[in-house]
């Protein structure tokens, strides 16, 4: 059964119960007061008739017909006949309501429902006559009472019909709106399932509006989750691009005879393969957006050795573009951190410098001990960064005004900042358009050491 039919059924049932209960209560109350009223009227007429009969029998001033006329004035429901007898038992006068049995309601009131009340007429203790009053056996079975009950039932039926019509009109209007809002809510849920972004008008019904708001919130959460998964996939693609590019460059160098297959060269290639393996091993956890960030695996790292390995891996790539890459600072520095995240951040900074530095330029990688800890800097003589772009430089998918088509996807610096934040380090940038840029990684004292 549809909600509309259930709603109309409940309304009709409620109306029926309400009208029925109301009719029963009103009927009971009215009958009680109507019976009391009839009793009072009957007693009043009896008193008047007794006084009239006594005066007529004593004075003998009224003829039989005249007395009958006087008696007829007291033929008021429930009294249907009056007879007055003198002391000798002779009928002095009588009056009877016309059509008391065979009128419009005659079929409903039978003679068997009639009773006769007798009253002695006395004068100074002497019985001078007898007054016989014929009435309905029960006051609430009188003609007026019966007609009143019939009218009450008829009016109750009419009231029920009117209430039903009004409720049906109101119910149809309300159920149509309710059904429409529920249909729209179902369509909203379907659109979310299908990935549609169609806007829906909020319902005026609070409960439905709560459901719609919940669906909208669910849609936003799913959208954020989907965007998060896309970003993670993009990050994985970006992270694998650097080691694959380095491997490709070195393999091409080996093929062309530019690079000799030495122990250092094998170590560089092995390092890139290890980086790709680390990405693949953490891929399942990263793809699930409900999982926390990738676990940080700390170890003691020789910074100079790590940076030398990174420079060795990217040197061929820089030489092909005729960019001079230098590693400065021979100080023996160690740090307790995540080797993969730190090296990935440095790779991304060097890759960024490579993209925006033209042939003949210079990229310098340095590492030194400062008062705040250890600073790793990447300085280039590239095109620089516009001042307006600096606040958004580390945002995901942001590409500055100096970026040309095909120059990255805007994730390298974002990934670098995220990785550094996870290992407790920070990054800042200084740049002048046309003069190059300098990115500085700061590793706090608590994570660094010196030999």
Helices and strands as residue ranges (DSSP letters): H 3-59, H 64-72, E 79-86, E 91-96, G 111-113, E 114-123, E 126-136, G 139-141, H 143-194, H 206-256, H 263-281, H 283-287, E 298-302, H 303-320, E 324-328, E 333-338, H 339-355, E 362-370, E 373-380, G 387-392, H 412-422, E 426-432, E 436-444, G 445-447, E 448-450
